[in-house]
Amino acid sequence: MKDASPQTIYLEDYTPFGWRIAEVHLTFRLAPHATRVLSRIRFDPAPDAPEQDFFLHGEDLTLIRAAIDGAEITPALSPQGLRCAVPDGSFTFETEVEIAPAANTALEGLYMSNGMYCTQCEAEGFRKITYYPDRPDVMATFTVRIEGTEPVKLSNGNPGGSGNGYAEWHDPWPKPAYLFALVAGDLVNHPGSFTTMSGKEVALNIWVRPGDENKCAWGMESLIASMRWDEKVYGREYDLDVFNIVAVDDFNMGAMENKGLNVFNSSCVLASPETSTDANFERIEAIIAHEYFHNWTGNRITCRDWFQLCLKEGLTVYRDSQFTSDMRSPEVKRIGDVIDLRARQFPEDQGPLSHPVRPESFQEINNFYTATVYEKGAEVIGMLKRLVGDDAYAKALDLYFDRHDGQACTIEDWLAVFQDSTGRDLTQFKRWYSQPGTPHLSVTEDWQDGTFTLTFAQHTPGQQDAQPQVLPIAVGLLGPNGDEVAPTRVLEMTETRQSFAFDGLGARPVPSILRGFSAPVVLERATSASEKSFLLAHDTDAFNRWEANRDLARACLEAMVTEGTEPDDAWLGALEQVVRDDTLDPAFRALMLALPTQAEMAQHLHANGVTPDPDALYAASESLRNAMAARWSGWLGDLRAACTVDAPYDPGAGQSGKRALGGALLALLTRLDGGAAAQAQFDAADNMTLQLGALGCLVQAGTEHAALARFAEQWRGDRLVMDKWFALQVAATAPENAATRAEALTRHPDFDWKNPNRFRAVFGSLAMNHAGFHARDGRGYRLLADWLIRLDEKNPQTTARMCSVFQTWRRYDNARQALMKAELERLAAKPGLSRDVTEMVTRLLG
């Protein structure tokens, strides 16, 4: 267990390591409880590095022997690592250590998952494997020998020699230790191949447990599509002879981009029409692309230190978003990204876990794999591209790859290539990396003599010292008849208050502001319901058309909660026209039907000075959905029937959009027929999207018992489908039963609380059931805290990440605040609390 009284590490204290590593040789003699790791590392003094003691990181290691240039030594050991005196010049350092992978429940370093050896070394897991300078700016080539009885033995790079009981691998590209990987076990491969743009043949493999071979085809298709796209769009060619992906059941994250050997959570690579939903297929496509794109933005060019995490993650998230936009619908993808940003990152910015895209200090780096680093980091890249233009962005990226290949870099290096290639001064833009919080952008307008003027003002709530940011504000103007009279123009705002004029107009226009969500801000603009309805009907920008509908939905729900009004009949009429417009993308129409979540409404009310009541929000949402179903009862069934796909299953955008719209319509129909249509769909379903969608409707209707039993019996042998079974029951059940149902599921024989996927299926779903988690008596809070206390002893990383569900605790009424605070304090008082959770709870309590 890590020290629960950790040291704070500061960006300003960065010091380069005093030695360079010429080469690393590792030998693994695998045994579940006594793996031996023999390392031989050639060190050379680093020129210009400050004088320092020789220190290697190491945690939970049993040192068998250590030697320098063949002479055994007795180093000074601590829980954090090893120190010793070393020669002034070059030297070879050798150690032999023993570790116990089978006992490693934290899933960091080398551990076992269902009999398979696997690793997770990002961010600081390699120090649990052997003594090493476990920091991203120390890069070296690795040669690895794996000895054991396992039939498949994999590591980074290209395969070398192999024989009875051993396999060797060599990675010719220098890499930091966090990109090291090893997998060994009884695995089978789904093979493929790819010919790069220079004509090199690359062998591709997806390695899985026996029995999962039929779930690899989509992953292979996605990998090949990613490789082809990266060559076409970024000019990046793959650089090894093989590319391996391994599916692992026990994994804290989604996937890991280890050089040439990507390790994936099984849920992020295995797919079949019978066991995976359309959303699963799209997520797998995106995650495979993300990890593959890291080969250049993360591996070939990595981070100098962990404060620069957004350098690789923000850029790679932006790249995978571009990829999905090209593979599917860019408008739908953009709306989905903004929904996710507002649901995950905006609350982070506005609460006790707020931090800049590039933090300036941390205690446990695992706690900074956040939506701010990833999603807001990607938004910053998007703004930069929007400001300089597509051609200048491409030119800057080429310079970035040419200048920094093989290096560990900083945000300053990243911005310098844009400054050097475009001549722009990005000093002010750099504030996006250093200032926390979400800027708020207010706007007023003026119309005189054919000139329309927009005046913007920006401020960042909660950040007294915030300086004005550079904001790209995409604006278009619509005429009174709905025609576009001024095409999209990107306004570059650099001041606290700034005006922009549009001349030569014949009539006062209606502005469409922040098109495509061109900057991650909160737009504050007083507009009438009629103007929003006008934009809903006429805006040529898909995002702003969706945003107008979202604004109307929020206003409707807010009025129902605070004033007791009935649902807005005019808005429902305008929405009906969009939903029934068969010239529009069905996936877009499905998004228009989705109401703001109750958590989103709670955030909206809190921002407007209203204390949210989860019970009232649930009641209003249910009442509005019932009103929608009743109003549209005459055509819901016919439109749903028109969404039927009469063709073999295809996870692409065409079919999945129809199924998404059909599923949204079925949810409304269920409110009219008590679940009859859902039961019919469940009985006839030939793919998981239809089967699970119908089951969710039956749970909401309260008629699910027989269907749940049938589903469990059908899929009991499929761990990923059973994750869905667990999650659905908690997420879709009525709030008054959510905590009770979650608690009952923890007693189910298939509930493996040590498996991160299964734990998240139950407790992540409980947190998503807004009114259920926030039950007045605190049952949801107590249940989650009980299990977090238990899980922390086994898996601090997953525990710490789950703690973030409490980050909005100050938003609610005094009684709920007191209940949540008591649970956080109970967590904080737990003896032996991990470093990961200690930091999170301390920050949450403020």
ROSEGU-118243 format. One line per 4 residues: their letters; for each residue z, y, x of C-alpha. Coordinates in steps of 0.5 Angstrom, whole numbers. Each point is the difference from the previous one (the first is absolute). Example, Ala and Ser with C-alpha at 12.3 -4.5 7.8 and 13.67 -1.06 7.14 Angstrom:
<nodes>
as	16 -9 25 ~ -2 7 2
</nodes>
This chain:
<nodes>
mkda	0 0 0 ~ -2 7 3 ~ 6 5 1 ~ 2 4 -6
spqt	2 6 4 ~ -7 1 3 ~ -2 6 4 ~ -5 5 -2
iyle	-7 1 4 ~ -3 6 0 ~ -7 2 1 ~ 1 5 5
dytp	4 -5 5 ~ -6 -4 1 ~ -1 -2 7 ~ -5 -5 3
fgwr	1 -6 2 ~ 1 -1 8 ~ -5 -6 1 ~ -6 -2 -2
iaev	-2 -7 -1 ~ -6 -3 3 ~ 1 -7 -4 ~ 4 -4 -4
hltf	0 -8 0 ~ 5 -3 -6 ~ 1 -8 -1 ~ 3 -2 -6
rlap	3 -7 -1 ~ 1 0 -7 ~ 6 -3 -4 ~ 3 2 -6
hatr	7 1 3 ~ -1 1 7 ~ -7 3 2 ~ 0 2 7
vlsr	-4 6 2 ~ -2 1 7 ~ -3 6 2 ~ -3 3 7
irfd	-2 7 0 ~ -3 4 5 ~ 3 7 1 ~ -3 6 4
papd	3 7 1 ~ -2 5 -5 ~ -3 6 3 ~ 4 7 -2
apeq	5 -4 -4 ~ 7 3 0 ~ 5 -4 4 ~ 4 -5 -4
dffl	3 -7 0 ~ -4 -6 -1 ~ 2 -2 -8 ~ -3 -6 -4
hged	1 0 -7 ~ 3 -7 -3 ~ 4 -2 -6 ~ 3 -7 -2
ltli	-3 -3 6 ~ 4 -5 4 ~ -2 1 8 ~ -1 -6 4
raai	-3 3 6 ~ -3 6 3 ~ -4 1 6 ~ -3 6 4
dgae	-6 -2 5 ~ 3 -8 -1 ~ 7 2 2 ~ 5 -1 -5
itpa	4 6 -2 ~ 6 1 -5 ~ -1 6 -4 ~ 4 4 -4
lspq	0 -2 -8 ~ 2 4 -6 ~ -2 -1 -7 ~ -6 5 0
glrc	-3 -3 7 ~ 0 -1 7 ~ 1 4 6 ~ -1 -2 8
avpd	-2 3 6 ~ -7 0 2 ~ -4 1 6 ~ -4 7 2
gsft	-7 -3 -1 ~ -3 -5 -4 ~ 4 -7 -2 ~ -1 -6 -5
fete	6 0 -5 ~ 1 -7 -3 ~ 5 -3 -5 ~ 1 -6 -4
veia	4 1 -7 ~ 2 -4 -6 ~ -1 2 -7 ~ 1 -3 -7
paan	-6 1 -4 ~ 3 -4 -6 ~ 6 4 0 ~ -4 7 0
tale	1 2 -8 ~ -2 7 2 ~ -7 -2 1 ~ -1 4 6
glym	-2 -2 7 ~ -1 -8 0 ~ 2 -3 -7 ~ -2 -6 -4
sngm	-3 0 -7 ~ 0 -7 -3 ~ -1 -4 6 ~ -5 5 3
yctq	2 4 6 ~ -3 8 0 ~ 2 7 2 ~ 1 7 -2
ceae	1 4 6 ~ -1 7 -3 ~ 4 4 1 ~ 5 -2 4
gfrk	-1 -8 -1 ~ -2 -2 7 ~ 7 1 3 ~ 2 -6 -4
ityy	-5 -4 4 ~ 1 2 7 ~ 2 5 5 ~ -5 6 0
pdrp	-1 7 -1 ~ -1 0 -7 ~ -3 7 -1 ~ -7 1 -2
dvma	-2 4 6 ~ 1 -6 4 ~ -7 -3 0 ~ -2 -7 4
tftv	-5 -6 -1 ~ 3 -6 -2 ~ -1 -7 2 ~ 4 -5 -5
rieg	1 -8 1 ~ 3 -3 -6 ~ 3 -7 0 ~ 2 -4 -6
tepv	-2 -6 -4 ~ -3 5 -6 ~ -7 -2 -1 ~ -2 8 0
klsn	2 5 5 ~ -2 7 0 ~ 1 6 4 ~ -4 7 1
gnpg	-6 1 3 ~ -5 -6 2 ~ 1 -7 1 ~ 1 -3 7
gsgn	2 -7 2 ~ 3 -5 -5 ~ 2 -7 0 ~ 5 -5 -3
gyae	6 4 -1 ~ -2 7 2 ~ -5 5 -1 ~ -1 7 4
whdp	-3 6 -2 ~ -2 7 4 ~ 0 7 -3 ~ -4 4 5
wpkp	1 6 -4 ~ 7 4 2 ~ 5 0 -6 ~ 7 2 -1
aylf	5 -5 -2 ~ 0 1 -7 ~ -7 -3 -1 ~ 2 -6 3
alva	-1 -6 -4 ~ 1 -8 0 ~ -1 -5 -6 ~ 1 -7 1
gdlv	0 -6 -6 ~ -3 -4 -4 ~ -6 4 -2 ~ -7 0 -3
nhpg	-6 5 1 ~ -5 3 -4 ~ -5 2 5 ~ -6 5 0
sftt	-4 4 5 ~ -2 7 1 ~ -6 3 4 ~ 2 7 3
msgk	-5 6 0 ~ -1 -2 8 ~ -1 -7 -2 ~ 6 -4 2
eval	2 -6 -4 ~ 8 1 -2 ~ 3 -7 -3 ~ 4 2 -6
niwv	6 -4 -3 ~ 5 0 -5 ~ 6 -5 1 ~ 4 -2 -6
rpgd	5 -6 -2 ~ -4 -6 -2 ~ -1 1 -8 ~ -2 7 1
enkc	-7 -1 3 ~ -3 2 -7 ~ 3 7 0 ~ -3 3 6
awgm	-7 1 -2 ~ 1 7 -2 ~ 4 2 6 ~ -6 -2 4
esli	-5 4 -4 ~ 5 6 1 ~ 1 -1 7 ~ -8 0 1
asmr	-1 6 -4 ~ 5 4 4 ~ -3 -2 7 ~ -7 2 -3
wdek	3 7 -3 ~ 4 2 6 ~ -7 -1 4 ~ -4 4 -5
vygr	5 6 -1 ~ 4 0 6 ~ -4 -3 5 ~ 5 -5 2
eydl	-1 -7 3 ~ 4 -6 0 ~ 2 -1 7 ~ 3 -8 1
dvfn	-4 -6 -1 ~ 5 -2 -6 ~ 3 3 -6 ~ 6 -4 -3
ivav	4 1 -6 ~ 6 -4 -2 ~ 4 0 -7 ~ 7 -1 1
ddfn	5 -1 -6 ~ 6 4 3 ~ -2 7 2 ~ 4 7 -1
mgam	-7 4 -1 ~ -7 -1 -2 ~ -3 -2 6 ~ 0 2 8
enkg	-6 2 4 ~ 1 -4 7 ~ -6 0 4 ~ -4 -5 -2
lnvf	5 -4 -4 ~ 2 3 -6 ~ 6 -3 -4 ~ 0 1 -7
nssc	5 0 -6 ~ -3 -6 -4 ~ -1 4 -6 ~ -4 5 4
vlas	-6 -5 2 ~ 0 -6 -5 ~ -4 1 -6 ~ -3 -4 -6
pets	-3 2 -7 ~ 5 -5 -3 ~ 6 2 4 ~ -1 8 2
tdan	-1 6 -4 ~ -6 5 1 ~ 6 5 3 ~ 2 -6 5
feri	-8 -1 2 ~ 0 8 1 ~ 6 0 4 ~ -2 -5 4
eaii	-7 3 2 ~ 4 6 2 ~ 5 -3 4 ~ -4 -4 4
ahey	-5 6 1 ~ 7 4 2 ~ 2 -5 5 ~ -7 -1 3
fhnw	-1 7 1 ~ 6 1 4 ~ -4 -4 5 ~ -2 7 2
tgnr	5 5 -3 ~ 6 -3 2 ~ -1 -6 5 ~ -6 3 5
itcr	4 7 -1 ~ 7 -1 -1 ~ 6 5 -1 ~ 4 3 6
dwfq	6 -1 -4 ~ 3 -2 -7 ~ 0 7 -2 ~ -8 0 0
lclk	0 -6 -5 ~ -4 5 -5 ~ -5 0 6 ~ -3 -7 -1
eglt	3 -1 -7 ~ -2 6 -4 ~ -7 0 3 ~ -1 -8 -1
vyrd	2 1 -8 ~ -5 6 0 ~ -5 -5 3 ~ 2 -6 -5
sqft	-1 5 -6 ~ -7 2 2 ~ -2 -7 0 ~ 3 -1 -7
sdmr	-3 6 -2 ~ -7 -3 3 ~ 1 -7 -3 ~ 2 2 -7
spev	1 7 -4 ~ 2 6 5 ~ 2 4 -7 ~ 5 -6 -2
krig	2 -1 7 ~ 2 7 1 ~ 4 0 -7 ~ 4 -6 2
dvid	2 3 7 ~ 2 6 -3 ~ 4 -4 -5 ~ 3 -4 6
lrar	2 6 4 ~ 3 4 -6 ~ 4 -7 -2 ~ 3 -1 7
qfpe	-1 5 5 ~ 1 7 -4 ~ 7 -3 -2 ~ 1 -2 7
dqgp	-2 8 2 ~ 5 2 -5 ~ 6 -4 1 ~ 5 -2 6
lshp	-5 -4 3 ~ -5 6 1 ~ -3 0 7 ~ -6 3 4
vrpe	-6 -4 0 ~ 2 0 8 ~ 8 -1 0 ~ 3 3 5
sfqe	6 -5 1 ~ 2 -7 -3 ~ 5 -5 1 ~ -4 -6 -3
innf	-7 1 1 ~ -1 -6 -5 ~ 2 5 -5 ~ -5 5 1
ytat	-6 -5 -2 ~ 0 5 -6 ~ -5 3 -6 ~ 1 7 4
vyek	-3 -3 7 ~ -5 -5 -4 ~ -3 4 -6 ~ 2 7 2
gaev	-3 -1 7 ~ -6 -3 -3 ~ 0 7 -5 ~ 0 4 7
igml	-6 -4 3 ~ -4 1 -7 ~ 2 8 0 ~ -2 0 7
krlv	-7 -3 -1 ~ -1 5 -6 ~ 1 6 4 ~ -4 -2 6
gdda	-6 -4 -4 ~ -3 -7 0 ~ -4 2 6 ~ 6 3 4
yaka	4 -5 -2 ~ -4 -6 3 ~ -1 4 6 ~ 7 1 1
ldly	1 -8 -1 ~ -5 -2 5 ~ 4 5 5 ~ 6 -3 -2
fdrh	-2 -7 2 ~ -4 2 6 ~ 6 4 3 ~ 6 -4 -2
dgqa	-2 -8 0 ~ 5 -4 3 ~ 5 6 0 ~ 7 1 -4
ctie	-1 7 -3 ~ 3 5 -4 ~ -1 5 -6 ~ -2 5 5
dwla	-5 -5 3 ~ -3 -1 -7 ~ 0 8 -2 ~ -3 1 7
vfqd	-6 -3 -1 ~ -2 3 -6 ~ 2 7 3 ~ -5 -2 6
stgr	-6 -2 -4 ~ 1 5 -6 ~ 3 6 4 ~ 5 1 -6
dltq	7 2 2 ~ 4 -5 -4 ~ 7 2 2 ~ 2 2 -7
fkrw	-3 -6 -3 ~ 5 -4 5 ~ 5 2 -5 ~ -2 -6 -4
ysqp	3 -4 5 ~ 7 3 1 ~ 2 3 -7 ~ 3 -4 -5
gtph	-1 1 -7 ~ -5 1 -6 ~ -3 7 0 ~ -1 3 -7
lsvt	-6 4 -1 ~ 0 5 -6 ~ -6 4 -2 ~ -2 6 -5
edwq	-7 2 -2 ~ -3 7 -1 ~ -7 1 -3 ~ -3 7 1
dgtf	-8 2 -1 ~ -3 -7 2 ~ 5 -1 5 ~ 5 -6 -1
tltf	6 0 5 ~ 5 -5 2 ~ 7 2 3 ~ 4 -6 3
aqht	7 0 3 ~ 3 -6 4 ~ 7 -2 1 ~ 4 -6 1
pgqq	6 -1 -4 ~ 6 -2 4 ~ -3 2 7 ~ 3 7 1
daqp	-3 0 7 ~ -7 -2 -2 ~ -6 3 2 ~ -7 1 -4
qvlp	-4 -6 1 ~ -8 0 1 ~ -2 -3 -7 ~ -7 -2 -2
iavg	-1 2 -7 ~ -6 -3 -4 ~ -2 4 -6 ~ -6 0 -5
llgp	-1 5 -6 ~ -2 -2 -7 ~ -4 4 -5 ~ 3 1 -7
ngde	-5 -5 -2 ~ 2 -5 5 ~ -5 0 5 ~ 1 1 7
vapt	-1 7 2 ~ 3 0 8 ~ 0 -7 3 ~ 6 -2 4
rvle	2 5 6 ~ 5 -2 5 ~ 5 6 0 ~ 4 0 7
mtet	7 3 -1 ~ 4 2 6 ~ 5 5 -3 ~ 6 0 -4
rqsf	-5 4 -6 ~ -7 0 0 ~ -6 2 -4 ~ -7 -2 -1
afdg	-5 3 -4 ~ -6 -3 -4 ~ -6 5 -1 ~ -6 1 -5
lgar	3 -4 -6 ~ -3 1 -7 ~ 6 -2 -3 ~ 8 -1 1
pvps	0 -7 3 ~ 5 -6 -1 ~ 2 -2 7 ~ 1 -7 3
ilrg	5 0 5 ~ 2 -5 6 ~ -6 -4 -2 ~ 0 -7 3
fsap	8 2 2 ~ -3 3 6 ~ 7 2 2 ~ 7 -4 -1
vvle	3 5 -4 ~ 3 2 -6 ~ -4 4 -4 ~ 4 5 -5
rats	-5 4 -5 ~ 2 2 -7 ~ -6 -3 -4 ~ -1 -1 -7
asek	-1 -7 -4 ~ -7 3 -2 ~ -2 1 7 ~ 3 -7 3
sfll	-4 -3 -6 ~ -6 4 2 ~ 0 -3 7 ~ 2 -7 -3
ahdt	-7 1 -4 ~ -4 3 5 ~ 2 0 8 ~ -5 -3 4
dafn	5 -2 5 ~ 3 -6 -2 ~ 7 1 3 ~ 1 6 -3
rwea	-2 -3 -7 ~ 5 -5 1 ~ 5 5 2 ~ -1 4 -6
nrdl	1 -6 -4 ~ 6 -1 4 ~ 3 7 -1 ~ -1 -1 -8
arac	4 -7 0 ~ 5 3 4 ~ 1 6 -5 ~ 0 -4 -6
leam	5 -5 3 ~ 4 6 2 ~ 0 3 -7 ~ 2 -7 -3
vteg	6 0 5 ~ 2 7 0 ~ -2 2 -7 ~ 0 -6 -4
tepd	-8 2 -2 ~ -5 -5 -2 ~ -5 -3 4 ~ -6 6 2
dawl	-5 -2 -5 ~ -5 5 3 ~ 0 -3 7 ~ 0 -8 -3
gale	-7 2 -3 ~ -2 3 6 ~ 2 -6 4 ~ -4 -4 -5
qvvr	-6 3 1 ~ 0 -2 8 ~ 3 -7 -1 ~ -6 -2 -5
ddtl	-5 4 4 ~ -4 -7 3 ~ -4 5 5 ~ 7 0 4
dpaf	2 -5 5 ~ 5 -5 -4 ~ 5 1 6 ~ 0 7 -1
ralm	1 -1 -7 ~ 6 -5 1 ~ 3 6 5 ~ 0 5 -6
lalp	3 -5 -5 ~ 6 -1 5 ~ 6 5 -2 ~ 4 3 6
tqae	6 -5 2 ~ 7 2 -2 ~ 2 1 7 ~ -6 5 0
maqh	3 3 -6 ~ 7 0 3 ~ -3 4 6 ~ -4 5 -4
lhan	6 1 -5 ~ 5 1 6 ~ -5 5 4 ~ 0 4 -7
gvtp	8 1 0 ~ 1 -6 -5 ~ 4 -6 1 ~ -4 -6 -1
dpda	3 -5 -5 ~ -3 -7 2 ~ 1 -3 -7 ~ -3 6 -4
lyaa	-6 0 5 ~ -1 -7 -2 ~ 1 1 -7 ~ -5 6 0
sesl	-5 -5 4 ~ 0 -5 -5 ~ 0 4 -6 ~ -7 3 3
rnam	-3 -6 2 ~ 2 -2 -7 ~ -4 6 -3 ~ -6 -1 4
aarw	-1 -7 -2 ~ 1 2 -7 ~ -5 6 0 ~ -5 -5 4
sgwl	1 -6 -4 ~ -7 0 -3 ~ -4 0 6 ~ 5 -3 5
gdlr	-2 -8 -1 ~ -8 2 0 ~ 1 4 7 ~ 4 -6 3
aact	-5 -5 -2 ~ -5 4 3 ~ 4 0 7 ~ -1 -8 -1
vdap	-4 -2 7 ~ -4 -6 -2 ~ -2 -2 7 ~ 3 -4 6
ydpg	6 4 3 ~ -1 5 5 ~ 6 4 3 ~ -5 6 1
agqs	1 7 -3 ~ -5 -1 -6 ~ 4 -6 -3 ~ 6 2 2
gkra	0 7 -3 ~ -2 -4 -7 ~ 6 -4 1 ~ 4 6 1
lgga	-2 4 -6 ~ 0 -7 -4 ~ 8 -1 2 ~ 2 7 -2
llal	-3 -1 -7 ~ 3 -6 0 ~ 7 3 1 ~ -1 5 -6
ltrl	-3 -6 -4 ~ 6 -4 1 ~ 4 6 -3 ~ -4 -1 -7
dgga	0 -8 0 ~ 6 -2 3 ~ -3 -4 6 ~ -5 -4 -4
aaqa	-6 3 4 ~ 4 -1 6 ~ 2 -7 -1 ~ -8 -2 -1
qfda	-2 3 6 ~ 6 -3 4 ~ -2 -7 -3 ~ -8 1 2
adnm	1 4 6 ~ -4 -3 6 ~ 3 5 5 ~ 6 3 2
tlql	-1 7 -2 ~ -1 -2 -7 ~ 5 -5 0 ~ 6 4 3
galg	-2 6 -4 ~ 0 -4 -6 ~ 7 -2 2 ~ 3 7 1
clvq	-2 2 -7 ~ 3 -6 -2 ~ 7 2 4 ~ -1 7 -3
agte	-1 -3 -7 ~ 6 -5 1 ~ -4 -6 -2 ~ 0 -2 7
haal	4 -6 1 ~ -5 -6 -1 ~ -5 4 4 ~ 5 1 6
arfa	2 -8 0 ~ -8 -2 0 ~ -1 5 5 ~ 6 -2 4
eqwr	-2 -8 -1 ~ -8 2 2 ~ 2 4 6 ~ 7 -3 3
gdrl	-4 -2 6 ~ -3 6 2 ~ 5 5 3 ~ -4 6 0
vmdk	-1 -1 -8 ~ 7 -1 -1 ~ 2 6 3 ~ -5 3 -5
wfal	4 -4 -5 ~ 7 3 2 ~ -2 7 1 ~ -4 1 -7
qvaa	7 -2 -4 ~ 4 5 3 ~ -5 6 0 ~ -3 -2 -7
tape	6 -1 -4 ~ 4 5 -4 ~ 5 4 4 ~ 6 -2 -3
naat	-1 -7 2 ~ -3 1 7 ~ 6 0 4 ~ 2 -7 -4
raea	-7 -3 1 ~ 0 2 8 ~ 7 -3 1 ~ -2 -6 -4
ltrh	-6 -1 4 ~ 4 0 7 ~ 3 -6 -3 ~ -7 -4 -1
pdfd	-1 -6 5 ~ -6 4 3 ~ 3 6 1 ~ 0 0 8
wknp	4 7 2 ~ -2 -1 7 ~ -7 1 -1 ~ -2 7 0
nrfr	-5 -1 -6 ~ 4 -4 -4 ~ 6 5 1 ~ -5 6 -2
avfg	-3 -3 -6 ~ 7 0 -3 ~ 3 6 2 ~ -6 5 2
slam	-2 -2 -8 ~ 7 2 -2 ~ 0 7 4 ~ -7 1 -4
nhag	3 -1 -7 ~ 2 7 0 ~ 5 0 -6 ~ 2 -7 2
fhar	2 1 7 ~ 4 7 -2 ~ 4 -4 -6 ~ 5 5 -2
dgrg	6 -5 2 ~ -3 -1 7 ~ -2 -8 0 ~ -6 1 3
yrll	3 4 6 ~ 5 -5 1 ~ -4 -6 0 ~ -5 3 5
adwl	6 2 4 ~ 3 -6 0 ~ -6 -4 2 ~ -2 6 6
irld	7 -2 3 ~ -1 -7 0 ~ -8 1 3 ~ 2 5 5
eknp	4 -6 4 ~ -7 -4 0 ~ -5 5 0 ~ 2 8 1
qtta	-7 2 0 ~ -2 -2 -7 ~ 7 2 -2 ~ -1 7 3
rmcs	-7 1 -3 ~ 3 -2 -7 ~ 6 5 1 ~ -6 6 -2
vfqt	0 -2 -7 ~ 7 4 0 ~ -3 6 3 ~ -1 4 -7
wrry	7 -1 -2 ~ 2 8 0 ~ -5 1 -5 ~ 3 -3 -6
dnar	7 1 -4 ~ 7 1 3 ~ 2 -7 -3 ~ -6 -4 3
qalm	0 4 7 ~ 7 -2 0 ~ -2 -7 -1 ~ -5 0 5
kael	4 3 5 ~ 6 -5 0 ~ -5 -5 1 ~ -3 3 6
erla	7 1 3 ~ 2 -7 -1 ~ -6 -2 4 ~ 2 5 5
akpg	7 -3 0 ~ -3 -7 2 ~ 3 -3 6 ~ -5 -1 5
lsrd	-6 4 -3 ~ -6 0 3 ~ -3 5 4 ~ -6 1 -4
vtem	4 0 -7 ~ 5 5 3 ~ -5 5 2 ~ -3 0 -7
vtrl	7 0 -4 ~ 2 6 4 ~ -6 4 -1 ~ 0 -2 -7
lg	7 2 -1 ~ -2 7 4
</nodes>
